[in-house]
Each structure stands twice: as C-alpha cells, then as structure tokens.
Amino acid sequence: MGFIFIILVGILFYFKAKKYEMNKILWTCIGVGSFFSGIVLAGFIMVMLDPDILSRKNSMHTILIAGLSGVFNCTIAWFMLQSKINEKKW
C-alpha cells in the first residue's frame, strides 16, 4: 500500500510540474522526499517521547501516525508547488 501511495505522489507532482512547465524531476523528488521525511520525523518524535517503542511490536496506531505525517508533509509540498505556479503566472 505504501509503494502505491509513493508512486501516486510522484506521478501527481510530475504531471502538475509538467503542466506548468516547471522542473519535473525536482518537484517529483520534493514530493516523494517530503513523504519520507514526514515518516522519519514522526518516528523520531515517537522515539523521543517513548524510547521503548522500538522494543515493542509496531501497532496500527504507530503506522497510522507515521503515514499521516507523511501525507501532511506531502500536502505542504503540494501547496509549495502551487505557490510557485502562482508566482510564475504573475
């Protein structure tokens, strides 16, 4: 499921950048990278709050929090792309 979402994010960023004649590869990397950085950041915060989380089984809540953090970062990157497009229009 995660790989499908990563591919979907990459495709969406690629075609949005292509439509507005921006650097397609750069914005694809920013979109996918923002997803991964959100997951890493959520993991780091969870370990800082509860150091024993690594010794326990991963719960569905942990996976859900990390996934939502990745989606949140992708949303921020999408708004960044949209603001660059609006700057370019002017």
Secondary structure by P-SEA (a helix, b strand, c coil): caaaaaaaaaaaaaaaaaaaccaaaaaaaaaaaaaaaaaaaaaaaaaaaccccccccccaaaaaaaaaaaaaaaaaaaaaaaaaaaaaac
